[in-house]
């Protein structure tokens, strides 16, 4: 099956890809996911052909994610076009995200013909952002009035969803454990170890060597290193680093596939941060 995400909204694209991954794991179990990022590394035509046709004898399906590879090389799109019927009926799931296809109408026409679904990841306007922010706040149990939402949106500026989600998560994390005086609020189990955010701050603020030392300290303190990726991703959103956030998504995927090498995977991710 083929799916296309097209448009400049990095936040929406990553969220949608995360949904594809979650649905795939739910249906097929914790199987390997192949991912190709055309912005960080040029994808050779031979690798692309292999990714399209490489079935596995040991799994029922594959999820293959391609990020911004079609507009860079005409040979890649030509190869894709030659395999439209095959890929449409494949048991494997192929997800493409392209930031800008305005000059590539033939690519859009291809996916409209063969894709299970195409979706535009467009930049949200003020009204759409207000609706998005309201729903997000409701999910987290936060009450934010219309005037306050407007002020948050105006302050967020470009890349608003990153900044707004960061602010909501910050408010959520700052809520005290247990109920408030009205019997409402958030509750959490008592902490049995140091907060992971202390180590995350060290990783971001320290030079590379000391950042790795902070990782060792986190391990020694009993932190679940596989879960440390989530506060790291939160911090990356706070700093509005979408490319590094993508590397974090890849690191989280790698840890799922290879939990024995979590420490080494996090080391490589810290190198990407630095």
DOTITI-692486 format. One line per 3 residues: number of its first residue (from 1); their letters; for each residue x, y, z of C-alpha. Coordinates in steps of 0.1 Angstrom, whole numbers. Example, Ala and Ser with C-alpha at 12.3 -4.5 7.8 and 13.67 -1.06 7.14 Angstrom:
REM DOTITI-692486
1) AS) 123,-45,78 | 137,-11,71 $
END
This chain:
REM DOTITI-692486
1) XXX) 0,0,0 | 11,35,-7 | 5,67,13 $
4) XXX) 16,103,5 | 20,132,29 | 28,165,11 $
7) XXX) 33,200,25 | 57,220,46 | 42,214,80 $
10) XXX) 70,193,97 | 50,189,129 | 19,174,112 $
13) XXX) 41,152,90 | 60,137,120 | 28,132,139 $
16) XXX) 12,114,110 | 42,92,105 | 41,84,142 $
19) XXX) 5,73,137 | 15,50,108 | 42,35,130 $
22) XXX) 18,29,159 | -9,13,137 | 17,-9,120 $
25) XXX) 31,-21,154 | -4,-27,167 | -14,-49,136 $
28) XXX) 19,-67,130 | 38,-66,162 | 72,-50,169 $
31) XXX) 86,-56,134 | 115,-37,118 | 107,-4,101 $
34) XXX) 129,9,73 | 134,47,70 | 151,68,44 $
37) XXX) 158,105,49 | 167,123,16 | 176,155,34 $
40) XXX) 203,141,57 | 217,114,33 | 214,110,-4 $
43) XXX) 194,79,-13 | 210,59,-41 | 187,45,-68 $
46) XXX) 199,10,-60 | 189,14,-24 | 155,27,-34 $
49) XXX) 149,-2,-57 | 160,-26,-29 | 136,-9,-4 $
52) XXX) 106,-12,-28 | 111,-49,-35 | 128,-64,-5 $
55) XXX) 103,-87,11 | 111,-107,42 | 105,-144,46 $
58) XXX) 102,-139,84 | 76,-112,86 | 41,-106,72 $
61) XXX) 47,-70,62 | 71,-41,62 | 67,-4,69 $
64) XXX) 90,17,48 | 91,55,53 | 107,78,27 $
67) XXX) 113,115,36 | 118,140,8 | 135,118,-18 $
70) XXX) 113,121,-49 | 120,157,-59 | 158,152,-56 $
73) XXX) 163,125,-83 | 142,119,-114 | 154,83,-115 $
76) XXX) 138,76,-82 | 104,88,-94 | 108,70,-126 $
79) XXX) 114,37,-107 | 84,44,-85 | 62,50,-115 $
82) XXX) 72,17,-130 | 60,-2,-99 | 27,16,-92 $
85) XXX) 4,-15,-96 | 28,-37,-77 | 31,-13,-48 $
88) XXX) -6,-6,-46 | -13,-43,-41 | 17,-50,-19 $
91) XXX) 13,-63,16 | 40,-38,26 | 32,-2,36 $
94) XXX) 51,26,19 | 48,61,33 | 62,91,15 $
97) XXX) 65,126,29 | 75,154,5 | 76,190,17 $
100) XXX) 71,207,-17 | 55,191,-47 | 41,223,-63 $
103) XXX) 65,218,-92 | 60,181,-95 | 24,176,-106 $
106) XXX) 33,142,-122 | 42,129,-87 | 8,141,-73 $
109) XXX) -10,125,-102 | 8,92,-96 | -2,90,-59 $
112) XXX) -37,101,-67 | -39,70,-90 | -21,44,-69 $
115) XXX) -21,56,-32 | -45,44,-6 | -46,79,7 $
118) XXX) -30,113,1 | -29,140,28 | -17,176,28 $
121) XXX) 4,187,57 | -2,224,53 | 5,253,76 $
124) XXX) -24,261,99 | -40,296,100 | -51,314,132 $
127) XXX) -86,298,134 | -72,263,127 | -45,268,153 $
130) XXX) -71,280,179 | -92,248,173 | -60,226,175 $
133) XXX) -48,243,207 | -82,240,223 | -84,203,216 $
136) XXX) -48,197,227 | -55,215,260 | -86,195,266 $
139) XXX) -68,162,261 | -42,172,287 | -69,184,311 $
142) XXX) -59,220,309 | -84,249,309 | -74,278,287 $
145) XXX) -97,306,277 | -101,320,242 | -83,353,250 $
148) XXX) -54,333,265 | -53,310,235 | -51,340,211 $
151) XXX) -22,355,231 | -4,321,230 | -8,319,192 $
154) XXX) 4,354,187 | 34,348,208 | 42,315,192 $
157) XXX) 50,330,158 | 64,308,130 | 63,271,137 $
160) XXX) 34,277,161 | 25,240,168 | 59,232,181 $
163) XXX) 59,262,205 | 23,257,215 | 26,220,223 $
166) XXX) 58,228,243 | 39,254,264 | 10,229,270 $
169) XXX) 34,201,280 | 53,225,303 | 21,235,320 $
172) XXX) 11,199,323 | 45,188,338 | 44,217,362 $
175) XXX) 10,207,377 | 14,194,412 | 7,157,420 $
178) XXX) -27,149,434 | -59,169,434 | -62,206,439 $
181) XXX) -84,222,465 | -114,217,443 | -107,180,440 $
184) XXX) -94,184,405 | -60,181,389 | -34,155,381 $
187) XXX) -21,126,401 | 11,106,397 | 28,78,415 $
190) XXX) 56,88,440 | 90,93,425 | 115,66,434 $
193) XXX) 144,82,415 | 157,114,402 | 137,133,376 $
196) XXX) 149,125,340 | 146,162,331 | 177,170,353 $
199) XXX) 198,147,331 | 182,161,299 | 192,196,309 $
202) XXX) 228,185,314 | 228,167,281 | 217,199,263 $
205) XXX) 237,225,282 | 270,207,285 | 298,202,259 $
208) XXX) 297,168,241 | 320,150,265 | 301,161,296 $
211) XXX) 268,154,278 | 279,117,275 | 289,118,312 $
214) XXX) 253,130,320 | 241,99,301 | 263,77,322 $
217) XXX) 249,94,354 | 214,88,342 | 222,51,337 $
220) XXX) 238,48,371 | 209,65,388 | 185,38,376 $
223) XXX) 169,57,348 | 151,37,322 | 173,47,292 $
226) XXX) 147,35,267 | 122,60,281 | 148,88,284 $
229) XXX) 142,95,247 | 108,111,255 | 119,139,278 $
232) XXX) 148,144,253 | 122,148,225 | 103,172,247 $
235) XXX) 133,194,251 | 140,193,214 | 105,206,207 $
238) XXX) 111,234,232 | 142,244,213 | 124,241,179 $
241) XXX) 149,217,164 | 127,198,138 | 156,180,121 $
244) XXX) 170,168,154 | 135,157,164 | 134,135,133 $
247) XXX) 167,119,144 | 150,113,178 | 121,95,161 $
250) XXX) 147,73,143 | 165,67,176 | 133,56,193 $
253) XXX) 126,33,164 | 161,18,166 | 157,12,204 $
256) XXX) 125,-7,197 | 142,-29,172 | 174,-34,193 $
259) XXX) 168,-28,230 | 201,-44,240 | 219,-14,224 $
262) XXX) 199,14,239 | 229,31,254 | 249,31,221 $
265) XXX) 218,44,202 | 214,73,227 | 251,81,224 $
268) XXX) 247,85,187 | 216,106,192 | 235,129,216 $
271) XXX) 261,133,189 | 233,145,165 | 221,170,191 $
274) X) 256,184,195 $
END
